Amino acid sequence: MIDEAKIYVKSGDGGPGIVHFHREKFVSRGGPDGGDGGRGGNVILVAKPNINTLIDFTHQRKFIAVSGKTGGPNNMTGASGDDIRIKVPVGTVVYDEATGAVIADLVRPNQEVIAAKGGRGGRGNPHWKSASNQSPHIAEKGFPGEEKRLRLELRLIADVGIVGIPNAGKSTLLSVVSNAKPKIAAYPFTTLEPNLGVVIVGDRDFVVADIPGLVEGAHMGVGLGHSFLRHVQRTRVLIHLLDGSSENPLADFNQINAELALFDEKLAQKPQLVVLNKMDLPEAQEKWPAIQETLQGLGYDTLEISGLARLNTQELMNRVAALVANAPQPETVVVEQQPVYKLDEAEFEFSVTKQADGSYLVLGENIERAAKMTYWEFEEAVERFQRILAATGITKALEEAGVQVGDTVFIGDHELEWAD
């Protein structure tokens, strides 16, 4: 199963607003009527129940939405860019790779999240009309779209997880109690990806996941441990399946619980029904009384079964159904609030650096965005940008750093010549 992927997404830039004046026969002094630019397309992730892995992202990893169109005369707003909708499995957690922040936890069918929001369209020149400026020669280019590198992590959504060492009989049990048809063979590590099955008990149903065998060091990623343990996180109840043919089933039990706790302490706190499998074997029958006594002494509910012989499997499902009915709903991943940026914020975070060649470099997300949105060919637009520099303290910072008339100043990728 492909349960982790990294992708690059970029939303569309906002379309540019325009400078335009009304032209009509017999109207000698038409006012400004330059339209706003259209919104850039969003990049949207959509959870789909018919998708089970992230394998599609091995073939396509880059998703770029269309930019908004340029505004038109007569106050016509440019067309918005089309959104891109990316289908992912239900249970996908979306991370911003740069910050590690959780953008979304898509746990419901058809749940959506805007992973990269399209840029706002730039404003046309009517927005700057005033009593003192009836014919403004100023407009904005559109807001740049967002670009992000995302990490997608799939955590299966199942009510019950079957955990245990390799070859404990997890897949056999799942095939007996549900509609699942996992690969089954008489050697360890047959199951290399989780299998899901639906179990029906009376008028209730629940989903059971067969988690591939865990080995010592799984919490550190040994034997694909991280990948397997992630899928346990959303389960509500655990069937801890012990191998009746193992030399020491109790040691196996302690090892698996230790790996669960080391990966995530909450996993070890989930309700567990401890089950000794392969009771069709004489050695399992001999071990069972001592194992049962020890586990019950520790407070665990226990049961002996044979998945192969279908011994006690219905009783097992009856008990599991009761546990599921009373178990709390799984926690979703906490989504961090994303900041909302505005071009005209009172405070811009920025840095000013004098470089070895004598030029000056100004960096800051908001001021770089303002530079990208400026029409440098219009004098009024340049004057507005100068006012932004002064209002945000960047002019003062440059002067304190020693900038002189004629010096080169870089604001992000934009090269400017400093003037009074």
N, C-alpha and C positions, 0 to 999 in steps of 0.2 A: 504493500500500500504506500502510495506517495502521500505523506501526511504533513509535509512542510515544503514551502516554496517561497521564493523571493521574486518580487516583480517591481517594475518601475512604472509609475503612473504620472501623467501630466494632464492637467485640465487645460481647456482652451483659454487663450488670452481674451480679454474683452476687446470688442471692436473699437476702433477710434471714432470719437466724435469729430464733427467737422465745423469749419468756419464757413458760413454761407449766409448770404443776404437775399431777402425776398426780391424776386424779379417779376414784375408784372407790368403789362402795358398800361400807361397813364399813371403808374405809381412811381414817382421819381425817387422816393427815399424809403424803400422797403426795409423793414427791420431785420434783425438776425433770425435766421430760421434753420441753422445747422442742426441736424439730427444727432441724437446720441448713438454710440456704438452698441452693437448687440452683445448679450452675455456670452461668455465662453462656455463651451460644453463641459459638463461635470463628468467625472469618472465615478461610477456607482458600482458597488459590490452588492450582489443579490444572492441570498441563500436559496438553493434549490434542492428539494428532497430527492430528486432522481440522480443527483451527482454524489458519488461516494468517495472520491479521492481528489487530490490536487494535481493529477497527472497531466492535465491539459497545459499546465504552466511549465512543463519541461519543453514544450514546443513554442510557446509564445510567452515572453516575459515583459514585453514593453507595450504599454497602452497609452496612446496620446489622443486626446479629444480635439475636436475642431474648434478653432477660434471664432469669436463673433464677427459679424460683418460690419463694415463701415456704415456710419449713419448717412442719411441722404438729405437733400433739400426738403423744404416744407416740413421741417421738424419730423422727418421720417426716421424712426429708430431702426438700426441695422438688425438683420436677422440673427437670432441666437444660434450658437454652435450646437450641433447635435451631441447629446449625451452618449457616453459609452457605458454599457451595462455588462459587467463581468460576472459570470455565474460561478458560484463556489458552493461547496457542500454545506448543509446545515451542520453547525458545530464548529465553524471556522472562526478562529480568533485572529484579528487583524492588528498588527503592531507597526508603528513607525520605526523603521530600522535605525534611523539616526538617533532617536531619543529613547527608544524602548517603550514609549507610551502606547497604551492600548487604545486603538481607535474604535474598535467595535468587537462585540462578541455576538456572532450571528447564530442564535439558537432556535429561531422560529422559521418555518418555511415561508419563503418570499419576503423575509425581513431584508431591509436595505440600509445601506449607509453610503453617504457621499464621502468617498476616500480622498478626492481632490476636487475642490469647488472651483467652478469656472470663474474667471475674472469678470468683474463688473465692466460694462461698457463705458468708454470715456464720454464725457459730457460735451455736447455741442455748444457753440458760442452764445445761444440765448441765455444760458445759465449765468453769464457774466454781464448781462445788460443791467444797467443802473441809471439813476438820474444823471450821473456825471459821465457815463459812458454808454451812449445809445448805440454805438456800432462797435462792439468788442471784437477784436481780432485775436481771439484766444479760444482754444478748445483743449480737450484732453485726449491723449491716447488711452486705450483701455488698460484696466488693471491686469498685470501679468497673471497667468494661471498658476496654480500650485503644482509643484512637482515633488514627488516623494518616492522613496524606496520603501516598499512594504514587505514585511515578513508575514506570511500566512501560515497558521498552525491549526491543523485539524484535530479536534478532540471529539471522538464519537459520542453521540448522545444515546445512552442506554440506561435502563433502570437498574440492571444487575450486571455485575462483572464476575466472570469466573477466573480466579487467579490460582496459580500453583506453579510447581516446577515443570520443566519440559517433560512431556510424555506421561503426565498424570491422568490423562483421559479427558481433558477439557473439551476437545472437539467432538469426541464420541458422545459425551453427555449432551452437548448442545444439539447434535443431530438427532438424539433420542427425544428430547423434550420440546423441540421447536421445529419450524419449517426450514431451518438452515441445513445446507449440505456442504459442510467444510471438508477439506482434504484430510483424510485420516490414514495413518500408516503406523507401523510398529517400530518407530524410531524417534528419537528426540528431535525437536525443532521442525516437525512437520508443518506446524502453523507459523508462518512468518508475518502474518498480518491478522488483525482482529476480524472475527466473523460475527455477524449479527443474526439473531433469530427472534421471532415473535412467539411467545408462550401464551396460551389461553388456559385460564383456570376459572371454570364457572363462567360468570359474566364479566370477568376482568381479563385484561391482557397486559403484558409488559414485554419490554425488549431486553434480551440477554446478550451480552457480548463475551465471546471467548477470547480472553487476552492471551497472546502468545506467552510461552513459558519464560519465567523470570529466573535469572541466575544471579549469583553473588556479584555485587558491584553494579547491578542494574541501575541504581540511583545515580551512578557516575557515567552512565551511557554504555556500560559493558553489555554486549549481546543485544544491541538496539534497545537497551533498557529505557532510555529517555522517551523514545518513540512509543514503546508499549505502555509505560506508566502514565503518559499523558491521557491515554484513553480511559484509565481508571478514574480520573479526576471527576468526571461528570456522573459516574454511577452513584446510585443511592444505597445499594446493598451489595455485599460481596459474598459469593460462594467460594470459600477457601477449600480447594479440592486437594486432598492428600493422596499420594500414590501408595496404595496398599502393598505394592511390590518393592517399594524403596527400603533400603536397609534401616533408615531411621526417619520415619515420617514426622516425628515431633521436631527433629532438627530442621527438616525442610520447612515446617510450619514457622519456626522461629526465624529462619533465614528470610522467608518471603515477607513476614511482618516487619522485619528490620529494614528491608529494602523499601517497603511502602512508606515507613516513617521517615527514613532518611531522604526520600524524594520529596515528600510533602506530609507533614505531621497529620494533616486532616485525613489522609488516606487511611492511616492506622486507626482512626476513630470511627470509621464507617461501620455500620452493623455487619457482623460476619456470622455466617452459618458455616461451621467447619465440618467437612464431609470426607470420610475415608472411602475412596473408590476401590474398585477391583475386589469386592467382597466375594466374588466367585472363586478367588484363589485361596488355598488353604493358609498360606503365610499371612495373608491379610486378616483372615478370620482369627488367627492366633494373636495377632498384634492388637486387635480392636479393643478388647476389654481394658487393657492398660492405657491405651491412647485415650479412650473415652473418659476414663476416670481422671486422667491428668487434665484434659481440656475442660471438662465440666468443673473441676476444682478451680480452674482459672476464670470460670464464669461464662464459658462459651457454650452456645447451643450446638449440639452435634448430631450427626446422622451417619449411618453406614449405608453404602449403596454399591451397586454394580451397574455402571452405564451399559456395558456390553450385554449383561443378562437382564437389564431393565429392572433390577431389584431396587425397590424403594424410590424410584425416580419420580413417581407421581406424588408420593408423600413429600419428597424434597420440594417439588414445585408448589405444593399446598403451603408449606412453611414459608417459602420465599414470597409467595403472593401476600401472605399476612405481613411479612416484614416490609414489603414495598408499600403496602397500604398505609403503614404508620411511619414510614421514613420521610424525613424532610426533603423538600425539593433541592436539587443540586444548586450550588451557588454559581452565578455567572461571573465572568471576569469583570472587575471594576473598570469602567471606561473613563479615561481622564478627559476633562473638558478641554476642548481645543480653543486657543486664543482667537479672538476676532480682531483683525487689524483694520484701522481706518487711516486714510491718507492724511487727514488734517488733525491727527492727535496732537495734543499740546506738547507732549514730551516724546522725542525720538531718542532711542538709544543709538549711539554712534561712537566711532573712534576716528581720530585724526593722526596720521603718521607721516613724518617727513622722510622721504626715501633717499637712497644714496645718490641718485641723479639730480636731487634738488626739487623733484616734484612732490606733490602731497597726495596722499591716498585717504579718502573718506569712505568708511564702511559703515553700514547700518541698513537693516532690512527696509525700514520705511523710507529713508531718504533715497536709497537706490531705486525703490519702487517709484517714488515721485519723479526721479530723473528719467526713468523709462517712459513715464506718462507725459512728459513735457514735449510740446512741439517747439523745437529750438529755432525753427524758421520764423516764428512769430515773436516780435519784440515783447508784446504784452505777456506772452507765456513765459519768456525768459525773466521778465521783471517779477512775475508771480513766484517763480522758483527762487529768485534772489530773496524775496520776502520770507519764503519758507526757511531758507538757510539762516536768515537773521533771527526769525522767531524761535527756532529750535536751538540756537546757541552755536550752530556750526560755524557761522561767520566769525564769531568771537574766538572760537577754538582755533580756527585757521590763522587768524591774526596773531594770537598768542604763540602759535607755532612758528611764526615768522614769514607768513606768505606775503609776497609783494606783487604789485601790478605786473602782469605779463607772465607770472609763474603758471606752470601747468598743474591743474588739480584734477585728479581722477575721482569720480564718484561712482563706485562700482566699476562698470565697463565704460562709462562715459568720460571722455577727455574734454576738459574745459580750460579756457584761458582766464585767469583771474583778472578782474577789472574793478575799478571803483564803482 
